[in-house]
Structures are given as structure tokens and as C-alpha cells.
Amino acid sequence: MADAIGIALLGAGTVGAGVARAIETGAERYSSRVGRPLALRGVLVRDAGRPREGVPSDHLTSEVGSILADEGTHVVVELMGGEEPARQHIESALRSGRHVVTANKEVMAKHGPELLALAAERGVRLLYEAAVGGGIPIISPLSRDLLANEITDVTAIINGTTNFMLTAMAKRGAEYGDVLAEAQRLGYAEADPAADVDGGDAAYKLAILCGLAFHVVVSPEAVSRQGIRGLAARDFAYAQDLGYAIKLLAQGSLLPGPTGAELVATVSPTLIARHEPLATVDGVRNAVQVEGDLVGRVLFEGAGAGARPTASAVLADVLDVARDVATGRLPPEAAPYARAQVRPRERVVARHYLRLTVADRAGVLAGIAGILGRHEISLASVIQVEADSRARTAEIVITTHPAVTGRLDGALTEIAALEGDVPEVGSVLPIYGDGGAR
């Protein structure tokens, strides 16, 4: 097909194979939507001699150079994952004058601004809708549909693995180790789940969202993160009694600071008031909530992971770029990004939930309240729950009014030093939403 728009894939895993099959089976539909047919030109794999289901064997190659040397390739789709060599291949494709579509959150979080600048310099496009939220359309709305807004907040549940696990802990009273094993058995969690359960995956995605929403360069290392490993089933029971759900929440806000606007970017298991829409996002679903001065609050929700939703987002970007090739439309100018001034975690203000194991005797709670008071932390509610008569301990659940996180850290250091009175400082979690507390 002399007039076909050539597509090359870097990677033929579950998503890559799905994209390849869709290009073949949806050829007539995509041709009518683009105005020219699409043709799969090459697929980069480690072992070109091993057959891949749904991928013609004559398209397989283990040499990226053969793809970049092919004059019939217009769009390169990177689906390898990881930082290297994916970043290098994306850069090489852009320098060769090819449009690029990627689902790589790590590369876009760490190197997005310079790669986008390179794409603009070369007169091509770099699209990455599938890098955040799987099948949820969020990159394009932030880049285009919400561009007229001054975005103040982005709040998201953007890791399907942890959302599945936290939903199971909340609904079944299961413990962390049990739900992790279940998530691994079902294929939601990797054998090494650290990227998900420690918040790294969500931090990459939040860095991308903050960059788009606030037009700033955000390093994923600057995102404060807390994972879910320390949560216990009873935290979910206490949260429910108080009117909250617990989710791994990624939050980005642009707030006034002493020397200009400051970005607050955090990933943490968080108590969310039950009346908030994000509190009902369960299972492997994702959601991104955006607040703008003109549009108000907008919520995007859907399947956040999996081969089919990810392939949907990738193919949408491919078709968008293919229309550019078919019509000769030039890519838009790259928007300038400023360097973000990130507010240190110690200066972030939030309400908090505290779970403490204390000695079951008079005066202990008063001592804890005194320490919190000296650090300017006022209590919203205090609940003492069942005592262990043999160990002579009780569990105290405290919710606070808004307080500076650094002051709370200092208070908790003092409280933890009361070893005879406070055997354990358990979960310490931020609270999102004004309602729900007693």
C-alpha cells in the first residue's frame, strides 16, 4: 500500500501484541477514520526467531536500526517499559523525524519535558495518553480541553494494584499479606510489588499530571510518597466507623508560598470522607479529579490498567498522529514549562488519623494530648478501643484538625519515646475531605 501510514512497534508484550492485532483486524475502520490505511511495518523484540501470537513473523526484528532506517515508517510506538533503552529509542525515533506514541510513565515522568521539546524541534509529535490511567482519557483533556482553566488541584487514584488490595482490605477485613498474595495470584501485582505498594508507580504518574496541569517540570523524586505496607485491617474498620474510606491517593496542588507559587505533590494512603466521589472508586479502577477555575471539579474514571484499556489509549494516540500524517497538519508548538518550586513535606498542612497502642492506665492519654498540644496540634476526635487485658494495653485512634506535618512529626517522635506508655505508634495517615469525622 503505497499511501499507507507505516506503524512500527517497539515491544510485543501483551499490550504490543494487542495493538498489532488491532491494526490488522481494524484496518478498514481505521482507514475510514484517518483517511489513509495503516500498515504495520516492523516489531522490535528481543528474539526475532520466537513467534508472537497475532504478529506476522516477517515483521519481527531484534534491531532497532532496521525500524529507524525504514522510510515507510511514520509512527513509532514504544511499549517496552522501563527507563532504558526505551528513552534512548524514543529519542532516536524523534531525531529521525518519526512521530512517537508511548505508554511509558517512567520515561515521561523523568524525561518528558526534554523529549517533548525535541519533538517540537523536529516538527513531530510525542503522545503518551496511556502513560497515566490506562484507558482513562486524561492527558489529552489536560493538554487541550482544560487548557483555558487555571488548574488548582489534581487528586487521583492511579494505581490499580493497590486500589484492588485496599478495596479487599476494606470490604473483607483481610490483612495486607493476604491481599498481596491474592493480587499476585490474579496477575494484578508483580512478584516484586515494590513499585506499586511503595508508591513509586503513582509518583511517576503524578509527576506527569502535575506537569500538564500546572505547566511545570516536576521530578518524580520530588513527590513525597508513603506506601501501604504498614496498613492493618483494623485501620479500615476504624476509618469506616469515622466515616472514611482508605485509598492510595496522589495529590498535586499549586499553593501560594513565601517566594511564589509552590507545588504540593504527595502520594500516601489517605482517609477520604465517604461523601467524596473518590471514596467509591474500588477494585482495579482508577480515577483522576481535576479542579479548575472555569470548569470547577471534573472526575475522569475508568479501567486504569490491563492490556485492552492500555491498547485503547495507545491506538487513540496512533490515530491522532496518523491524521496529522494524512492531512499534513503540523504539530502544535510546545508549551513552555517552568521549574516547579516544591513545598517540603514538613511544611504541608493536613488533617491526620493516628493509631497508637498505649498502656491501659490513667494519665497516658492526657500525656499524649499534652505533647500534641505543645506542637500546636489540636484534636478533632479521640476513640479508645478494646483493651488487651493480658498486655494491659489499649488502642487509641485520634483525628486531628489541620496541622503542619513537620510539627506532627516532632510530636510523634516525642510520643514514640514514651516506650512504657506508648508501645507502638501505628498508622499515621492524612485525611482528605472536610466531612466524615465525628
C-alpha positions in Angstrom: 0.0 0.0 0.0 1.9 3.0 -1.3 -0.2 5.5 0.5 -0.3 3.6 3.8 0.8 5.2 7.1 3.5 2.9 8.5 3.5 1.9 12.1 6.4 0.3 14.0 6.1 -1.2 17.5 8.9 -1.4 20.0 7.9 -4.3 22.1 5.4 -7.1 21.6 4.2 -8.0 25.1 0.6 -8.2 26.0 -0.2 -4.6 25.0 2.1 -4.6 22.0 0.6 -7.8 20.6 -2.9 -6.3 21.2 -2.1 -3.2 19.3 -0.6 -5.2 16.4 -3.8 -7.3 16.2 -6.0 -4.2 16.3 -4.1 -2.6 13.5 -4.7 -5.7 11.3 -8.3 -6.5 12.3 -9.5 -2.9 12.4 -7.8 -1.9 9.2 -10.9 -0.9 7.3 -12.4 1.1 10.3 -9.1 2.9 11.0 -8.6 3.7 7.3 -12.0 5.4 7.1 -11.3 7.4 10.3 -7.8 8.5 9.2 -8.3 8.9 5.5 -5.4 6.6 4.7 -4.8 3.0 5.6 -2.5 2.0 8.4 0.2 -0.7 7.9 2.3 -2.5 10.4 5.9 -2.2 9.2 8.0 -3.7 12.0 8.0 -5.0 15.6 11.1 -4.8 17.8 11.6 -7.9 20.0 14.5 -9.4 21.9 14.3 -12.7 20.0 13.0 -12.3 16.4 13.0 -16.1 15.9 10.3 -16.7 18.5 6.8 -16.4 17.1 4.4 -14.0 18.7 0.6 -14.6 18.6 -1.1 -12.0 16.3 2.2 -10.6 15.0 3.3 -11.7 11.5 6.7 -13.3 11.8 8.2 -11.3 8.8 7.6 -8.1 10.8 9.7 -9.2 13.8 13.2 -7.7 14.2 15.7 -7.5 17.0 17.5 -4.5 15.5 16.0 -1.1 16.3 18.2 0.4 13.5 16.2 -1.5 10.9 13.0 0.2 12.1 14.5 3.7 12.1 16.0 3.1 8.6 12.7 2.2 7.1 11.5 5.2 5.1 7.9 3.8 5.2 7.6 4.1 9.0 5.9 7.2 10.0 4.9 6.4 13.7 7.0 4.5 16.3 5.0 3.1 19.2 7.2 2.4 22.3 5.7 -0.3 24.6 8.9 -1.7 26.1 8.6 -0.2 29.6 11.4 0.8 31.9 13.7 3.8 31.5 16.4 2.4 29.3 16.7 1.6 26.4 13.2 2.9 25.9 14.2 6.5 26.4 17.1 6.2 24.0 14.8 4.6 21.4 12.2 7.3 21.8 14.9 10.0 21.4 16.3 8.2 18.3 12.9 7.9 16.7 12.2 11.6 17.3 15.6 12.6 15.9 14.9 10.6 12.8 11.7 12.6 12.2 9.2 10.0 13.3 6.2 10.7 15.4 6.2 8.7 18.7 3.5 7.2 20.8 4.4 5.7 24.2 2.8 4.3 27.3 6.0 4.7 29.4 5.2 6.5 32.6 8.8 6.3 33.9 10.4 7.8 30.8 7.7 10.6 30.6 8.0 11.4 34.3 11.8 11.6 34.2 12.5 12.9 30.7 9.1 14.2 29.3 9.9 17.9 29.0 13.2 17.4 27.1 11.7 14.8 24.8 8.6 17.0 24.1 11.0 19.8 23.3 12.9 17.6 21.0 9.7 16.5 19.2 8.8 20.2 18.7 12.2 20.9 17.4 12.0 18.1 14.8 8.4 19.0 13.9 6.9 15.7 15.1 4.6 14.7 17.9 5.2 12.7 21.1 1.9 11.4 22.6 1.5 9.5 25.8 -2.1 9.1 26.8 -1.6 5.5 28.0 1.2 6.5 30.4 -1.4 7.6 33.1 -4.7 6.0 33.9 -4.7 3.2 31.2 -7.9 3.7 29.3 -9.0 6.9 31.1 -8.6 9.9 28.8 -6.7 12.4 30.9 -3.5 13.5 29.1 -5.5 14.9 26.2 -8.1 16.8 28.3 -5.3 18.4 30.4 -3.4 19.3 27.2 -6.3 20.7 25.3 -9.8 20.6 26.7 -9.0 22.2 30.1 -6.2 24.5 28.7 -8.3 27.6 29.4 -8.5 26.8 33.1 -6.2 27.7 35.9 -5.9 24.3 37.5 -5.5 24.3 41.2 -5.7 20.7 42.2 -5.3 17.2 40.8 -6.3 14.4 43.0 -6.1 10.8 41.8 -6.3 7.1 42.4 -3.8 5.9 39.7 -2.5 2.5 40.8 -4.9 -0.3 40.1 -2.9 -2.9 42.1 -3.0 -1.0 45.4 -6.6 0.0 44.8 -7.6 -3.6 44.4 -5.7 -4.5 47.6 -7.1 -1.7 49.7 -10.6 -2.4 48.5 -10.2 -6.1 49.6 -8.9 -5.0 53.0 -11.9 -2.6 53.5 -14.6 -5.0 52.3 -13.4 -8.3 53.6 -11.3 -7.3 56.6 -8.3 -9.0 55.1 -4.7 -8.3 56.1 -2.1 -6.8 53.9 -0.1 -10.0 53.3 -3.2 -12.0 52.3 -4.4 -9.4 49.7 -0.9 -9.0 48.3 -0.8 -12.8 47.7 -4.2 -12.6 46.0 -3.2 -9.7 43.8 -0.1 -11.6 42.7 -2.1 -14.8 42.0 -4.6 -12.8 39.8 -1.8 -11.0 37.9 -2.5 -7.6 39.3 0.8 -7.4 41.3 4.3 -8.3 40.2 6.4 -10.9 42.0 8.3 -7.8 43.3 5.4 -5.4 44.1 7.6 -2.6 45.4 6.8 -0.1 42.6 3.1 -0.4 43.4 2.9 -0.8 47.1 5.6 1.7 48.0 4.0 4.4 45.8 6.7 4.7 43.1 4.3 4.0 40.2 1.8 6.5 41.4 4.6 9.1 41.9 5.7 8.8 38.3 2.1 9.3 37.1 1.5 12.2 39.5 4.7 14.0 38.2 3.3 13.7 34.7 -0.2 15.0 35.7 1.3 17.9 37.7 3.5 18.9 34.8 0.5 19.1 32.5 -1.9 20.6 34.9 0.4 23.3 36.3 2.8 23.7 33.3 5.9 23.0 35.4 8.7 20.5 35.3 8.3 18.0 38.2 10.8 15.4 39.1 9.2 12.2 40.4 11.9 12.2 43.2 10.3 15.4 44.5 7.0 13.7 45.1 6.6 12.8 48.8 5.5 9.2 49.0 4.3 6.7 51.6 3.3 3.2 50.7 0.6 0.8 52.0 2.8 -1.8 53.7 2.1 -0.6 57.2 -1.7 -0.7 57.0 -3.7 -3.2 59.1 -7.2 -4.5 58.6 -8.4 -2.6 61.8 -7.4 0.7 60.2 -10.1 0.2 57.7 -12.6 -0.7 60.4 -11.8 2.4 62.3 -11.9 4.5 59.2 -15.4 3.2 58.3 -16.6 4.0 61.8 -15.3 7.5 61.4 -17.0 7.9 58.0 -14.0 7.4 55.7 -12.5 5.1 53.1 -8.8 4.5 52.7 -7.2 4.9 49.3 -3.7 5.4 48.0 -4.2 9.0 47.0 -1.9 11.0 44.7 -2.4 14.7 45.3 -1.0 17.7 43.5 -1.9 21.4 44.4 -0.5 24.7 43.4 -0.5 27.0 46.5 0.9 30.4 47.4 4.3 30.3 49.1 6.6 32.9 50.7 8.6 33.4 47.4 5.9 32.5 44.8 3.7 29.6 43.9 4.6 26.2 45.5 3.7 22.8 44.3 2.5 20.2 46.8 2.9 16.7 45.4 2.2 13.7 47.7 1.4 10.0 47.4 0.0 8.4 50.5 -2.7 6.1 51.8 -5.3 8.6 52.8 -8.6 8.7 54.7 -11.2 10.0 52.2 -14.6 11.2 53.5 -17.3 8.9 52.3 -19.2 11.6 50.6 -16.3 12.3 48.2 -16.6 10.6 44.8 -13.1 9.2 45.0 -14.1 7.2 48.1 -16.2 4.9 46.0 -13.6 4.1 43.3 -13.0 0.4 44.0 -11.1 -2.6 42.7 -8.6 -2.0 39.9 -10.4 1.1 38.6 -8.6 4.4 38.5 -9.9 8.0 38.8 -8.4 11.5 38.3 -10.2 14.5 39.7 -9.2 18.0 38.4 -10.3 21.3 39.7 -10.2 24.4 37.5 -11.3 28.0 37.9 -13.8 27.8 35.0 -14.9 24.2 34.9 -15.0 23.5 38.6 -14.5 19.9 39.6 -14.2 17.2 36.9 -13.8 13.5 37.5 -12.4 11.0 35.0 -12.9 7.4 36.0 -12.4 4.0 34.3 -10.3 1.0 33.9 -6.8 2.1 34.9 -4.8 -0.9 33.8 -4.9 -4.0 31.7 -4.0 -4.8 28.1 -7.2 -3.7 26.5 -7.7 -0.3 28.2 -4.0 0.5 27.6 -4.2 -0.6 24.0 -7.3 1.6 23.5 -5.3 4.7 24.7 -2.3 3.8 22.6 -4.4 3.4 19.5 -6.2 6.6 20.1 -2.8 8.4 20.0 -1.8 6.5 16.9 -4.9 7.5 15.0 -4.5 11.1 16.2 -0.9 11.2 14.8 -2.0 9.3 11.7 -4.5 12.1 10.9 -1.6 14.5 11.0 0.4 12.5 8.5 -2.7 12.1 6.3 -3.6 15.7 6.2 -0.1 17.3 6.5 -1.2 19.1 9.7 1.7 20.5 11.6 2.1 19.7 15.3 1.3 22.4 17.8 4.0 24.5 19.4 5.4 23.0 22.6 4.1 24.9 25.7 6.9 26.3 27.9 7.4 24.6 31.3 8.7 26.4 34.3 10.8 24.7 37.0 8.5 23.8 39.9 9.2 25.0 43.4 8.1 22.0 45.5 6.9 22.6 49.1 8.8 20.3 51.5 6.7 17.7 53.1 7.4 19.2 56.6 5.5 22.4 55.6 2.5 20.6 54.1 -0.7 21.2 56.2 -3.2 18.4 56.6 -5.6 16.7 59.0 -4.4 13.3 60.2 -5.5 10.0 61.5 -3.3 8.4 64.2 -3.5 4.8 65.6 -1.5 4.3 68.8 -1.1 1.3 71.1 -0.9 2.7 74.7 -0.6 1.4 78.2 -4.1 1.0 79.7 -3.7 3.2 82.7 -4.7 6.7 83.8 -2.9 9.7 82.6 -1.5 8.2 79.4 -4.0 9.9 77.1 -3.5 13.2 78.9 0.2 13.0 78.3 -0.2 12.3 74.6 -2.7 15.2 74.3 -0.2 17.4 76.1 2.6 16.6 73.6 0.3 17.2 70.7 -0.8 20.5 72.2 2.7 21.7 72.7 3.3 21.1 69.0 0.2 23.2 68.1 -1.9 20.1 67.0 -5.5 20.2 68.1 -7.6 17.0 68.3 -10.8 16.6 66.3 -11.8 13.2 67.9 -10.4 10.6 70.2 -11.6 7.0 70.4 -10.2 4.3 72.8 -10.9 0.8 71.6 -10.8 -2.6 73.1 -8.1 -3.2 75.7 -5.8 -6.2 75.8 -6.2 -7.2 79.4 -3.2 -9.5 79.5 -0.8 -7.0 78.0 -2.7 -4.2 79.8 -2.8 -2.1 76.6 -5.4 -0.3 74.7 -5.6 1.2 71.2 -6.3 4.9 70.7 -7.5 6.4 67.4 -7.1 10.1 67.1 -8.1 12.5 64.3 -6.6 16.0 64.2 -7.5 19.4 62.9 -5.3 20.8 60.1 -1.7 20.9 61.3 1.8 21.4 59.8 3.2 17.9 59.1 6.6 18.8 60.5 5.1 19.6 63.8 3.2 16.3 63.8 6.4 14.5 63.1 8.1 16.2 66.1 5.2 15.3 68.3 5.2 11.7 67.2 8.9 11.4 67.9 8.2 12.5 71.5 5.3 10.2 71.8 7.3 7.2 70.5 9.9 7.9 73.1 7.3 7.2 75.8 8.1 3.5 75.5 6.4 2.4 78.7 3.3 4.3 77.9 3.2 4.0 74.1 4.5 0.6 72.9 3.6 1.4 69.3 2.9 4.3 67.0 0.9 2.5 64.4 -0.6 4.1 61.3 -0.3 7.8 60.6 -2.4 8.8 57.6 -3.6 12.1 56.1 -7.3 12.9 55.8 -8.9 14.2 52.6 -12.3 15.9 52.6 -13.9 18.1 55.2 -16.8 15.8 56.2 -17.0 12.3 57.7 -15.3 12.8 61.1 -17.2 12.6 64.3 
